[in-house]
Structures are given as C-alpha cells and as structure tokens.
C-alpha cells in the first residue's frame, strides 16, 4: 500500500497529463503554436522552427495554476450489496456520509528561460542553435489527513525540471527545416498518503483513523536523457506543417519514505528503515500541426498523441523497510528466510496503473491588431483522459478536458516585448459507481478490501503566464 499511493502519484504528475505547453506565446494560442512559434520557445515546442529565426532571441517568464480538484465519496459504503460500517475514533460510530474534499494547495510559480541564436551574421543563415531551462506547470495537491481520500493521497509537491540544447538547419527547398533538442530531466517525487492496518486495533472494520500510518515519500533522479526530433516545411505559399517525436524515458528514482504511526498501531507494530526506489517508463509524444499564414493573422490546427499505454507497471522497491511486531500480533510475511529480529521487509511490489493512450486537438491563432505594437492571441483545445474510470482515485486523477486561452504580445522599444496569457481548463466530471480501487491492509496484503474510490470527481484550473522577451540582430 505504501507503493500504491506513492507510485500512482508519481505517474500522474511526471510528464503530463497535458495541462499546458511551454511557454507563454504558445499557451496563449491553446498550445497550437508548433509550426513556427516565432521565438526561442521553439527549443521546447518545435526545434526545427529555430531555423526560421534571425539574430539573438530570449524569453524569460513563469506560469502559475489555481487548481480546483475535489472528490465527493459516495455516502454509504457497501460490501456485497450490504451497508459496511466504517469505524473511526468511536468504534460504535457509523460513517454514513463523507465530507467534500477539495484541494487546498495554492498556486506555485514554475519558471522558464529560452535562448536562441541564428548564425546569419557569419554567413550561415540556415543554422540556428538554442537552449532552455524550464519547469512544467506545478499543480500541487493538498487534502485532509483524515479525509476519505487519504488512502490514495494526502499531498503532492512533485517537481520536474528540464534543461536542453537544440539545433536546427534549413534546407534550400520549400523552407524544409530539421531540428533536434537533447533534454535532461530532473524528477523529484514528493508525496504523502495514509495507510490503514486494522488488525493491531482489534477491530473487524477498516478505515479507523487510530490505525492509520502516515507516509511521506521523497525520491529523485537527475539527468534523465530524452530527445525531440522535428521536421517542418512549407507546402504552398502561406501553408506549412510540422511533425515531431519526443522519446519515452525510464525513471529509476531513489529516496526515503518516512512513516508516522497512529495512536493504536504504534503500540503493536513499528516500521524500521526508510530507503526506497521506483522504476517505471513514461511515454513518448508525437505532435503534428498545419498553419495558414496571412499578412495580419494566422491560424493553426495541431494534434498530439501521448503513449501513456506504455505506463502499465511501476516497480516499487521497499525491501529496506521492515515491519516489526512487538509479539502481540502475528504479521504475515511472504519473504522467504526473513530475519525475525529484523522484521518482515515490505519487498518489491509491481503496481498496475492501467493508464491509456491520450490525444489532444488544439486550434489557435493570432491577429496583428496594431502593426509592430500589439498582437492578440486565442486558442481552444480538447484532451482525452489517461486514467480509466474504474481505476480512478485522487492519486491517479484525470478526465477528458476542454480549455480556452487568451494571450497578447506588446512590443517595447529596444527590441523587447511583453507576453501575457491566461486560460481556463474544465475537467469533465466523473461519477464512479463501479470502481475497482480497493482498500489494502499493508500488514495483511492478501486480504481483499472494500471499494474506496466510488464517488464524484471534479476539477478546474485557472492558468496564468507572463514573460519578457527580446530580439536583436547580432
């Protein structure tokens, strides 16, 4: 159960689900700015487009998300069609209703910096290079330690940082451009959840808070290599397209899981050790787009495919964490030849997130309202869910979503400009009645528990981005 909560939270927040793309100019068009971003954000969005720039470009900015995830667990728990008594501090109290649980985490800024340079000044206008450092959007999650969602998640503060070098070259035919970005990723997994072990409490019911074990897990990995390959060309005058492929990558993160036991379980069993590691594979991404460009406006239709179906297993190694009994209860141990003096190791657990492939469709464009001064942007998009409904919980939350964005670019004397963007994302609500997410007893994992994830899931996000950019012909 330690592994289940930790692993699902990691998979949900590492590479996507697609919340937004870097950076401000791209998001203002709903992510439909892939053919020719027009600035150094091509390092991320489409490295081939860097060959269309001239001189030195820079962008520095940040984004923030107000995240409104919430979960209303079904009122009456049932097991085999019969009411199930959920016991809390008062063993005679039947919890027939549950409070609405809402994300209380506030917005956290995530910065980005991109640079690009074209070698026109030395007679190589076909060649451009770029670099960038960015943190994908942070949507932290903080929910109640005693809420009905606590066995899937309490808090998540996951962080992902990218650092990259890109190069692009334009061939002398139909503006055919080739580009590549070599990335490194630092992944930090920082998540909290609760476990529940009813046996030491002497109770027949589960979910009694006195038998909770609070888990805070932190693991990280640095310099994970990935690459993006991109291609674009002009089909006819005014009409261009692009395609790109970003490789999948493996995570092998190491860290610690610190456990804090509840008031009753503390007297019957303890956990020793805290070293953990997690291995999993995250998806490849394919993008494609077509853009029509006119003198005062352009419009683009883009699509993406994310291979989340490859993310079927998370191997969680907790073999350095041991469960020890004080002798008053018998803790089942499936590890052969375990040392009784040391306790029973949690071991290696293979988790099954059961994610599915996703796609998005994006439509966006811009309009030159005031020549050389003010450019307006707008966009909309749809993205499918990576999480299957029957395996949904708050640590693995996603749904089909639609978004709308607005943006503007205001030019400042001296080759500078200010970029602004904002958007709203609506997650289609899901009412789950046939969940297969079950309660698990970490001291007796072979015992099949009851369903803990039936209920209504809703979310929205308000996204704000700002950046300062510049271009100089040097």
N, C-alpha and C positions, 0 to 999 in steps of 0.2 A: 504493500500500500504506500510506503514511502516512495517507491519508484513510480507508482501510477500517477500520483499527483505531481511529482517533480518532472517526470518525463512529458506528460501532456502539456504542462505549462510551457515547457521549453519548445515543444513542437509548434505550439500555437503562435508564438511570438518571434520566431527566429527570422525567417526570410519574408514574410508576408503572413497572413492573407493580405491581398493587395489593399492597402489603406490609401496610399498616395505615392506618387513617384517624385523623386528629386527632379528639379528643385522648383523655386518659386514660379519662374516663367512657364515651366511645364505643367505644374499643377493648376495654374490659372486657366488652362485650356482643358482641364479634366484629364490630364495625362496624355492628351493627343497632340504632343509636340515632339514627335520622334523623327520625322523625315529631315527637318532642319531646325533644331532648337534655336539657332541664331546666336548662341553664346556658349560659354565654356561648359555649361551643363551637359553638353554632348559627351563629355567624359563618362557620364552615367547613362544618359538616355540613348545615345547613338554615336559611338566613337567615329564612325565614318563621316558624320556631319562636321567634324572638326576641320576637314579639308576645305570646307566652304567658308571658313573664317579668314579674316585678314588682320594682321597686326597682333597685338597682345590683348587678351581678354581676361577679366577676372570677375568672379561673383563670390560674395560672402553674405551669408544670411542664416536664418533659423526658422524652424516651424514649431508649433505647439498644437496640442489636441485636447479639447474638452470631451471626455469620454463618458457616455451615459449608460453603460451596461447595467442591466438589472435582471433579477431572477425571482419569480414567484413560484415557490414549490407548491405542488398540489396539496390541498388541505389534509385529506385523510389518506394516511398510508394504508395500503392493503397488501397482504401476502396471501396468495391463492384465493383472492376474492374476499378475504375476511379482514376486518379492521385490525391494524397492528399497533400495539401500544408502545409509543416511543417514550422512554423514561429519561428524565433529566435529574436535577438535584433532588427533587422529591420523587421517590420511586413510584408513588401512587398517582402522580400527575400524568394525565394523558394529553399529549400534544396533538390536538386535532386540527389546528391551524398554524400556519407559518407566516412570519413577517416577510414583507417585500424587502429583498436585499438589493442595495444599489451601490455602485462603485463610488467611493468617496475620495479617490485619488484626484488631485488637481493636475492641471497641465504642467508638463515638464519640457523645457526647450531642448531641441535637437539641432545642432549647428551643421552648416555645410560650407565648404570652400572649394572653388574650382578655378583652375588657371589653364589657359590655352595660348599657344603661340604658333603663328604661321611664318614660314621662312621666305616669304616674298622678298624681304629686304636684302636677301643674299642670293636672289635668283632662283629660288625653289618654291614657287607659289603652290605647287602640288602637295607639299609636305607640311603637316601640322603635328604638333605634339600637345599633350595636356596632362594634367594631374589633378587629383581631387582628394579631399577628406570629407566624409560625411557620416552622420548617424541617422539611420532611418527613423521614422517618427516613433516617439515613445508614447504608448498608451498604457500607462501604469494602471494597476488594478489593486484596490484595497477594499476588502469587505470584512464583515464581522467575524471575530474569532469564535463566536457562539452561534452563528447563523446556520441555516440548513444546508448551505453550500460548502461548509468548511472542510468536508472530506474530499472535495475536489480542488478547492483553492481558498486561501485567505488573502494573499497578497502576491503581486508580481511586479518586480522592478527590473525586468530584463533589459539589457543594453547590447546593441550591436554597432560596431564601428567599422567603416570601410576606408581603405586607403588604396589609391590606384594610380597607375601610369598608363597613358593612352597614346596611340599614334595613328595617323590617317594619311592616305595618299589618294589623289585624284588622277584617274586615267584620262587620256585625251579622246574620249568618246562618250557623248551623252552624259557628261558630268558623272561618270561612274566613279564611285568612291568606295574604298575599302578601309576598314578600321578595326582596331583591337584594343581592348582595355584589359590589363592584367591587374587583378584585385588581390588585396589581402584583407581578411576579416578577423576582427577580434570579437568573440562571442562571450558575453557574461550572462549567466543564468542565475537569477536571484529571486527565489520564490518561497512562499510559506503556505502550509496547509496543516490540517489536523488529521490524526489517525484516531481510531477508537478500538479499544480492546476490552470487551465487556466481561471476559472470564475472571479477571482478578477482582472485579467488583462484586462477584457472587450474584449477578443478575442474569435473568434469562433474556431480557430485552437488550437492544443495541442502541447506540447513539446517546448514552448517558455521558454528560459533559465531565463527570468526575473521572471517567476512564479515558479521557482524551490525551493524546500525545501530540504536542505542537512541534512541527518540524520546520526549521529554517535552513534551506539548502542554497549554497552558493558554489557555482562551478564556472570555470572559464577555460578558454583556449585562444591562443594568439596565432596570427599569421596563417590562417586557413586560406589556401590558394584557390582562386577561381578565375575565369576569363570570360570576356564577352567579345564575340565576333560579329561584325556588322557590315552591311552592304547597302548601297543606295545608288539610284540613277534617275535621270530624267527620261520619262517615257516619250513624251512630246512636250512642246513648249508649254510651260505652266503646270504640267502634271508630273509628279515624281512619286517614287515609292522607296521603302526601305524594308529590310528584314534583319533581325539579329537573333543570336543564340547565346544564352548565358549558361555555362556549365553547372551541373549539380556539384555538391560538395559534401564531404563527410565531416562529422563532428566527433571529436574524442576529447571531451571536456573533463577536467578533474577539479575536485574541490572538497568541500566539507558539508555535512548535514548535521546540524546541532538540534538535539531533541530535548524537549521540556515536558515532563510527565504531569498528569493531573493529580489531584489530591489523593485519590484512592489507589490508582495503579502504582503510584510511587512507593507504596508500602509492600507491593507484591513482586515487582519486576523492575529491572533497570536496563538501560542501553549503554554499552561501552563502545568507544571508538567513534569516529566521525568521517573517515575518508570515503569518498565516493568517486565514481567516474560514470560517464554516459557516452554511449556510441550510437550514432544514428546517421541517416542520409537525408539531406534536404534537396529540394527539387531543382531541375533545370527550368529555364524560362525561354520561351520563343515569343518574339514580338514582330509585328508587321504593321505597316501603315501606308496609306496613299494620301497625298496632299495636292490640292489645287491652289495655285497662287495667282492672284490678280494684282493690279497696281496698288490698290488701297486695302486689300483684305486677303486672307487665305483661310481655307477650311481643310480639316484633316479627319480622316476616319482611321482609327487604329484598333488593333486587337492584340490580346496576349493569351498565351497558354502556359500554365504552370503545372508541372508534373508532380503534384502532391501525391498522386497514387504510388509514387516510389517510396513514400514515407509510411511504410507499413509496420515497422518494428523499431523499438527503442530498447537497446540493451543497457540495463542499469546494473552496475556492479557495486553492491553494498556488502561485499564479503568481508570488509574490515569493520563492519558494525555488528555487534553481538548483543543478543537478548539474553539476560541472565535472570533466573528466578531465585527468590530467597528461600525456596524449598517448600513453600506453602501451596504452590500450584505447579502443575506439570505443563511445561511449554513444549508443544510438538516441535521436533527438529527433523528436517528432511535431509540434512547434510550428513553423509556417512562419516564415521570416526571423528565427530566433533568433540572437542575437549570440554568436558563438563565444567571444569574450573574456569574456562574462558567464556563459556556460553555458546549459544547457537548462532552462527552467522546468518545474516539476512540472505546473503548469497547473490547470485546473478539472476535477474528477473528480465524476461523478454516481454515487453509491452506491445500491444497491438492498437495503435491509434486509429487505424482503419480510415485514413483520410482518402479523399478522392481528387482527381484532377480538376482544376478550375480554369475558367476562361473569363476574359473581360472584353467588353466592346466600349470604345470611347469615341466621342465626337466633340471636336473643339475647333476654335479658330480665333483670329484676332482682326481688329479693324483699326486703321490709322485715322483717329479722329482729328488730330491736329498734326500736320506734317512736321516731322522731326522733333515733336514735343510730347504728344500723348497717344499711346496705343492702348486700346481696350481689348480684353480677352474674356472668353467664356467657354464653358465646356460642360459635358454631362457624361455619365458612364454607368454601366451595369457590370457587376462581377458576381459570379456564382460562388456558392459556398464550398469550402474544402471539407467541412465536417458533415458526416452523415447524421441525420436527425436522431436515430435510435442510439447513437453513441455520444450524443451531445451532453456536455456539462459545462460548468463555468470555467474550468481549466482548459477546455477544448472548444471554446465558443466561437462560432462563425455562422453566418447565414447569407442567403442571397442579399445583395445590397445595391442601392442606387445612389448616385451622388450628383450634385450640381456645384459648379465652381464659377467664380468671377475673378478677374485679375486686371491689373493695369501696370503700364510702364511709363514713367515720367522722366524725360531726359533733362539732365542738368548740365549747364555749361562746363566745359573742360573734359568732355568725353565720358562723363558719368551718367548713370541713370538709377532710378529707384524702382524696384519691383515690389508689388503687393499682390497677394492672392488670398482668397478665403473660400471655404466650401462647407457644404453640409452633406453628411452621409447618413442615409436611413437604412438600417438593417431590418429586413422583413421579419416581423415577429414569428416565433415558432412556439406552438403549443404541443408539447410532447406527452403522449399518453402511453407509449409502448417502449419506454427506454429499456436498454439492456445494460445500463451502467449500474452496477451492484455495489452495495456495501461490502467491504472486505475487512476482516479481522486480521491484523498483522501478526498476532500471536497464534492464529489458527487459520491460515490462508486457505485451507481445503474446505472450510465451511462456507457454503453458498449463502450469501446475504440477500437482503431485500433490495428493491429498486430505490435509488436515492436521487434520481435526476428527472423524474417526471415533473412537468410544470410549464410555465410560460417564460420564454426568453425574449428580451427586447434590448435594443441598443440604438444609439445615435452618436454621431461625432460631429463636432464643430472644429474646423481646422483653419488655422491662420498661419500665413507665411509672409516673410519680408526679407528683402535682400538689397544690397548695394552692389552695382556692377559698373564696369568701365571698359573702354576700348581705346587703344592708342596705336597709331600706325607706325610702329617702330620695328 
